[in-house]
Amino acid sequence: MSKEKFVRDKPHVNIGTIALIIFGIISTVSLGMMIYIDIMEERDSDGDSIPDLAEGNSGHPLFFDTSNDTLSFRTYETGTSNHEVGHNLDISHDGLSSHVNVQLGLLDDVSTATPILDFNIKYDSLIEFFDDNSNGFFDPATDTIIGKTTLDNMLRSGFGFGVEGEPAYYSSYSTLDGVLKVDFYTAKEHVLLARQGGLLSPFELKSSITITEYTPITGGTHLALNLSLSSSHNISFSGTTLSAISSTGNFEVEYEWYDWAIIGGVEKKANTTVPSSPIPLNIGSIYINFGEVINGTYDPKLHWQIPRPNSFSITDLPWSYIAIASIGIIAIVIPVKKKSKDHVPRKRPGRVTYQPITTSAESTDKVPRKKPGRVKYQPITISGKSAETTSESEKRIPDTLHHRDR
């Protein structure tokens, strides 16, 4: 019985071709994502010097609420039951009897409404003094105080959303005589405040302190602003880094100031006196010395850090490594696939047919075999002998020879 012949009539794709197609697609997508990320890391559509990709990853929701004389900015809605981290920023004053207070609360669970870290800044007073040791700092223990104005008469003079077309909240507070004015700015994303002091980042409260037409009690005196800082945890004051930091775990608050101010339209030195006690404190006062000032501006800022929730983005994948791995696999598959095409398939067992072996073209010519018979010897002519003598040398050979006679 003859075996049925196998006929391959279906499309055939081997594993090498499949791998080549799959990893080719992966390589193309990976290279495309690398190019996209590079473009987005450099692209700055709003001109605030922060790439669009970084802005998209750093923003946060921001809800506004007002109660009596308190402005509240929260990353969560009031009464929420969500168990997530967030912050609550309050800027408050109580009519004519209280100072301006900035209170920041960081929460590890917003549903409890109980901060894990509290930080407070109080605008306390303006101090006019003589710099007796001429070191540029206000030293309460040695310098002579000429006058002190308690800042318990500040009112909110403005509030709104949108600063020169930018999506930022602002609030303004001023003394009754208008000598001291403080503007606060906060936003849920990066905002460029060209006139108010540059870039405003999320998780930041930027302030602009303005002194207008200050009249000194006597000539040759300096003016210092006293700010009282307090926290639920110890505060690290530093005159070198120009900051006060309070932290617990992954939560951190930093109040940062500068060593210069714009005095009379000119940038001048502005030294700040910080507590020098070696004992950790959770409360302390700083004194910002503006020098001999009539008109001036100063821009300290408060910023904080909280653990960000784990959020996945397709741009977070290691596309460069994926592209390298895919290209490496393709480089291995192509030679293997090529080798498989050049391979001679093994013949199935069966009858073997031998082909004639031809050594040359002449090997196929048959040489006829001579039949037995008379052998004629050619006459040999030797000089001095006649032809007759030679002819007599012919001999008769019988037609049949025995084997022994051959």
Secondary structure, DSSP 4 states (H G I P E B T S, - for coil): -PPPPP---S----HHHHHHHHHHHHHHHHHHHHHHHHHHHH--TTSSSS-HHHHHHH----EEEEETTEEEEESS-TT------EEEEEEE--TTSS--EEEEEEES-TTTT--SEEEEEEEEEEEEEE-TT-SSS--TTTSEEEEEEE---EEEEEEEEEETTEEEEEEEEEETTSSEEEEEEE-SS-EEETTTTEEE-SSEEEEEEEE-S---SSTT-EEEEEEEEEEEEEEEEETTTTEEEEEETTEEEEEE--SEEEETTEEEE--EE----SS-EEEEEEEEEEES-SSEEE--EEEEE-PPP----GGGS-HHHHHHHHHHHHHHHHHHHHHHHHPPPPPPS----PPPP---GGGGSPPPPPPS---PPPP---TTS-HHHHHTT-----S---GGG-
